[in-house]
Amino acid sequence: MFERPTGGELAVLVHVDFAKGNVQEELDEFKLLVASAGATSVEVIVVSRKAPHPKFYIGSGKAEAIKQFIMHHEADLVIMNCELSPGQQRNLEKLFDCQVLDRIGLILDIFAQRARTHEGKLQVELAQLQHLSTRLVRGWTHLERQKGGIGLRGPGETQLESDRRLINLRIKNIKKRLQKVQSQRTQNRRSRQKANIPTISLVGYTNAGKSTLFNRLTQSDVYAADKLFATLDPTLRRINISSLGQAILADTVGFIRHLPHDLVDAFRATLEETTQADMLLHIVDANDERRRTHAEQVALVLKEIGAQSVPQLMVYNKIDLVEGAEPLLERDEHNHIRRVWLSAVTGEGIDLLHQAIAEILHGELCYQTLCLTSQDAKLRAHFYDIGAVIDEEVDEEGHYFLTICLPRHEYERLSKSS
């Protein structure tokens, strides 16, 4: 009877190449994922195949060779950069006599480490249970035995069936709790829409600098680190955009190639902040040679969650690491904004980002010169708070002549309320 081995930190990495992409690029990302999970790589093996082997995925001969590496390094964990079927995972663990983790299991483990809020932990647990529900038989052949004992003999429920039922009950319970979170988010969005407060969501490949830019724009201290999936739990902050006014900025989880469907489903409530946003800031690492491929992967995920039609601005971050790069607001031949180049670390180009956001969200800006009295002090202070004042003069009678610039819809709203 085979018992599933426990995991460790010394890992043999196995990358399967089907000659369909950039091997080195995918291998580098795989190593980053492993490092983010906290494992120590003792050997990296690249396997070339035309198609997956039905039993071992990598072929029986290569599997035997990998077993020798495991014994030589005394490794207790094999991580494979592919998606294994439950049967393949079970067969490899029997052969290797150690835990085998595929790409989905690796990402789920990283997410479990990163979750900090109650909601985030629920979402990760849901993804893990959905992944586990199809793999109960893997390494747990003793669970196929029927319950025995006095009063329990006969064709009753097997232990495997019982565990699967309990997992399904837990999944239903978590989904109900997440529905409450989703309802609360929907209610908050409606309140913001009634107040004409736009929502801007940060999206991009993992480790592109979203959280650093979020902290720069909101003056916050959200956790940011040079590692994959440093941000897991969504964070919303109210900000002031020059000549636009107040807006809500949302920092979300980073995307990655081959993002597991279980994760997309589990994080549906969180990702709704992206699908329901008024605008997306697609953050790209300008210092990464793979930025074009990463941008394409993000576009695929946005399409999968139904956010491909949301207005999007490309923001090329980390220009402080690019030799000769300067803050820049790029436009096309029709004078439409294409992309913004900036550095979230140094703050260079942030003013250009403010300008681009205001222009894209509300296009036409309204320039007005207003005459305010001392009784309008609250309105005058509001114009200064949102950064709408371009010039101000005061006459001998104490009248304030303000030249302001702000979105027309905001000006019309203030005119009706004053």
MISERO-542759 format. One record per residue (C-alpha): x, y, z; residue in three letters. Coordinates in pm, whole numbers, plus 50000, padded with zeros to 5 digits. Layout:
BEGIN
XYZALA
...
This chain:
BEGIN
500005000050000MET
501455033349890PHE
501355062750133GLU
501815097949996ARG
505205111850114PRO
505495145250283THR
507225174050107GLY
510545190350178GLY
512705219150055GLU
515415201749849LEU
513885199749503ALA
514735185049165VAL
513225206948892LEU
511925191548571VAL
511025212948270HIS
509335196047974VAL
510045211747635ASP
507615205647350PHE
509485229847120ALA
506555254247121LYS
508085284247292GLY
511195300347438ASN
512715273247659VAL
515095295947850GLN
512365321747921GLU
509965295748059GLU
512775279248254LEU
513835312248414ASP
510255319048521GLU
509965283748657PHE
513055289048873LYS
511605321749004LEU
508395304049101LEU
510345277249287VAL
512415303549468ALA
509235322449561SER
507845290549714ALA
510945287649933GLY
512375255449785ALA
516075249649716THR
516875236549369SER
519545209249365VAL
519165198849000GLU
517435212648689VAL
516515187548420ILE
515115196748078VAL
513175169247903VAL
512355171747530SER
509215154447410ARG
506805156147119LYS
503815146547336ALA
503185137847703PRO
503725101647808HIS
500395087147929PRO
501855071348244LYS
504735093748354PHE
504295124448128TYR
508085124648072ILE
508585088547958GLY
509695058248158SER
513395060548066GLY
513725096948168LYS
511725090048483ALA
514245063248587GLU
517115087648520ALA
515445114248737ILE
515065088449013LYS
518865085049019GLN
519245122849058PHE
516795122049349ILE
518765094549524MET
522095111949455HIS
520995145549600HIS
518755129849866GLU
516005152849743ALA
512535149149889ASP
510585169349633LEU
510245169549254VAL
508655200049092ILE
507525197248731MET
506815227248510ASN
503675212248358CYS
500165201648454GLU
500025165048556LEU
496945143248563SER
496125127048900PRO
497255093348764GLY
500575106648632GLN
501285124048962GLN
500515092349155ARG
502695070748926ASN
505665094448957LEU
505385095749336GLU
505355057649351LYS
508475056149133LEU
510395084749299PHE
509235076749654ASP
508895113949722CYS
506385141749673GLN
505805153649316VAL
504375188249258LEU
503195201648922ASP
502995238248815ARG
499465243048948ILE
500355228249286GLY
503435250649301LEU
501445282449232ILE
498765272149483LEU
501475267449746ASP
502845302449679ILE
499355317149703PHE
498785299250033ALA
501945315350172GLN
501005350150049ARG
497355351550164ALA
497015375550456ARG
493375386350474THR
490435363950562HIS
489045367550212GLU
492375359050050GLY
492725327650263LYS
489215316650169LEU
489965321349800GLN
493195301549821VAL
491505273650018GLU
488765271849756LEU
491325268549477ALA
493215241849669GLN
490075221649742LEU
488905223649381GLN
492315211249272HIS
492385184149540LEU
488865171049474SER
490005154549149THR
493155140049307ARG
491975122749623LEU
492975088949487VAL
496545101249427ARG
498745083449676GLY
495885074449907TRP
494905039349799THR
493975030750159HIS
491065055050130LEU
489365031049890GLU
488655007450181ARG
485105007550312GLN
484415017350669LYS
484284987250897GLY
483384979551254GLY
480174971451438ILE
477234987451265GLY
479364999550975LEU
479914967650776ARG
478374962250437GLY
478144982150115PRO
478365015350296GLY
480195046850189GLU
483915042250120THR
486415064750295GLN
487285080349958LEU
483655088549889GLU
483265102650239SER
486295125250199ASP
485115137049858ARG
481695145150005ARG
483245164950292LEU
485435184450049ILE
482425192749832ASN
480525205050138LEU
483465227050234ARG
483665240749878ILE
479965249949888LYS
480425266850226ASN
483385287650106ILE
481545297849789LYS
478615310449999LYS
480965331350213ARG
482695345249905LEU
479285354149758GLN
478745376850058LYS
482095393449983VAL
481055397349620GLN
477735413349725SER
479585437749950GLN
481965447149668ARG
479025452149431THR
477335475049683GLN
480535495249729ASN
480925498849352ARG
477355511749320ARG
478045537749589SER
481145549349402ARG
479225550749074GLN
476495572249231LYS
479175595949358ALA
480805596749012ASN
484055583149152ILE
485905563148883PRO
487775531048963THR
491235524748821ILE
492645489548845SER
496315480348820LEU
496955449048614VAL
500085433348473GLY
502485404548481TYR
503645394448825THR
506645414248953ASN
506115442948707ALA
506055468748989GLY
502305473149043LYS
502465475649422SER
505375500249410THR
503405522449172LEU
500335518349392PHE
502315530349694ASN
503685559749493ARG
500225571049379LEU
498425565649710THR
501215573249958GLN
500565539050112SER
502825511450239ASP
501345480850070VAL
503765451550078TYR
505995452349770ALA
508945429349702ALA
511055417249411ASP
509385383249397LYS
506545366449211LEU
503055371149359PHE
504225394949632ALA
500675408949622THR
497765385249661LEU
495055403249855ASP
493345431949667PRO
493805466849810THR
491705497749733LEU
492665533749814ARG
491155567549735ARG
493495590849543ILE
493445625349385ASN
494345627849018ILE
495475661948894SER
492685679448698SER
490445648948749LEU
489535647649115GLY
489015617449334GLN
489315581849210ALA
489645546849354ILE
492865528249277LEU
492835490149307ALA
495985468949336ASP
495375433049223THR
497205400049201VAL
499755397248921GLY
499125374848622PHE
501375347648488ILE
501435324448187ARG
499245293348220HIS
497375307848518LEU
495455278348671PRO
491715279048599HIS
491005269548961ASP
492685301849068LEU
490745322648816VAL
487485307748941ASP
488405311349308ALA
489475347649266PHE
486415357049059ARG
485135380949329ALA
488495398449352THR
488995400048976LEU
485615417048941GLU
487385448749056GLU
489225445848725THR
486255436748507THR
484095464648655GLN
486815491548656ALA
486475523448454ASP
490075520448343MET
492995495948356LEU
496615505948404LEU
498555477648238HIS
501945478648411ILE
504875465548206VAL
508455460548323ASP
510375482148074ALA
513655465848180ASN
512465430648097ASP
513385416947753GLU
510285394747771ARG
507895424047820ARG
506095418347489ARG
505405381647569THR
504305390647920HIS
501925417347786ALA
500385391347557GLU
499885367547849GLN
498155394948049VAL
495875401947752ALA
494895365047744LEU
493985365148114VAL
492015397548075LEU
490065381347794LYS
489425350648006GLU
487935371148292ILE
485955393548054GLY
487935425748101ALA
489305429547748GLN
486905458147663SER
487805480247960VAL
489785511547854PRO
493465503747903GLN
496635524447933LEU
500045508347891MET
502435520148162VAL
506095511348110TYR
507615510648458ASN
511225507948589LYS
512775532648342ILE
515355539748615ASP
516845505848523LEU
516865512848148VAL
519915531948025GLU
518985564547853GLY
515245561247920ALA
513355593048010GLU
509805599848132PRO
507615601347823LEU
503955603847720LEU
503655586247383GLU
500885595247136ARG
499865580946799ASP
499205599546473GLU
495685608046594HIS
497075623646914ASN
495685595047122HIS
497795583947418ILE
499535550747357ARG
501755545747660ARG
503455562947953VAL
507085557148053TRP
507875562648421LEU
509625550048733SER
507515541449036ALA
510665540049250VAL
511975575049172THR
508635591349088GLY
509755602648744GLU
506815605148502GLY
504075603048765ILE
502755637248656ASP
502495623848299LEU
500505594248427LEU
498075617848603HIS
497645636948278GLN
497045605148078ALA
494495591148324ILE
492505623548325ALA
492555625747947GLU
491515589747887ILE
488815588148153LEU
487085620548073HIS
488595632447747GLY
487385668247728GLU
488615690448010LEU
486745721448114CYS
488665754048167TYR
486765780848360GLN
487465813148548THR
485265815948855LEU
484575845049088CYS
484265833049446LEU
483575852049768THR
484535844450124SER
481285824950155GLN
482605800749891ASP
485665791450097ALA
484655754650111LYS
484295752649731LEU
487635770549683ARG
489335746049919ALA
487825717049726HIS
489285729749398PHE
492705731149562TYR
492265696349712ASP
491645680549372ILE
494465700049207GLY
492155718748968ALA
493435754249032VAL
495705767948758ILE
495795804448868ASP
494215826849132GLU
493905864449175GLU
492275884749452VAL
490775919349399ASP
490475948049650GLU
487005936749756GLU
488235902149850GLY
486845883549552HIS
488765852949439TYR
489185848249064PHE
490125811849010LEU
491195797148679THR
490425760048704ILE
490815729348486CYS
488805697848558LEU
486645672048376PRO
483415686748240ARG
481265661248425HIS
482885671248754GLU
482395708248681TYR
478725702648595GLU
478195682748915ARG
479715710249128LEU
477675736548945SER
474425718349027LYS
475335713649393SER
476515749549450SER
